[in-house]
Amino acid sequence: AGIEYVLPRGAFYFFPKSPLENDTDFVNVLVNERILAVPGRGFGMPGYFRLAFCVSEKTIRDSAESFKRAMAAVKSN
């Protein structure tokens, strides 16, 4: 979906860069797509959001279209 990210070492979560300056605003867009994310600012990473990948690989794959719609929604505004 064109989202930048850095994978941490030895963790089950990561922090993609929010395409919006306000990470909370983007998390709200993700909620509309039924994606559970947490603003990075709560973890000292403003401008990023936290995703956990402790779900099935199928769930992760199936979320691809939702991420694409979320990115399209913020690019169209």
C-alpha positions, -999 to +999 in steps of 0.1 A: +000+000+000+030+023-001+035+026+037+071+029+050+081+009+080+110-005+100+108-040+116+122-042+151+144-071+161+128-098+182+093-083+186+058-091+173+050-055+164+063-028+142+059+010+136+049+020+101+052+057+092+019+075+091+011+091+058-006+119+078+013+141+102-011+132+130-008+095+136-040+094+155-059+108+125-045+079+104-053+053+130-089+066+128-089+060+090-076+025+097-104+019+122-129+026+094-113-002+075-116-025+105-078-025+111-067-023+147-037+001+151-024+022+179-009+058+175+028+057+179+029+088+201+019+066+230+052+047+225+074+077+220+071+075+182+049+104+170+042+102+133+041+064+133+015+038+143+019+004+159+007-028+144+011-063+159+016-093+137+006-119+162-024-129+141-026-155+114-008-149+081-041-151+063-054-122+084-024-102+075-027-110+038-064-103+038-058-068+052-039-057+021-070-042+003-081-024+035-046-008+038-048+002+001-083+018+007-070+036+038-040+050+018-063+061-011-086+078+014-059+100+029-044+108-005-077+120-019-082+145+009 
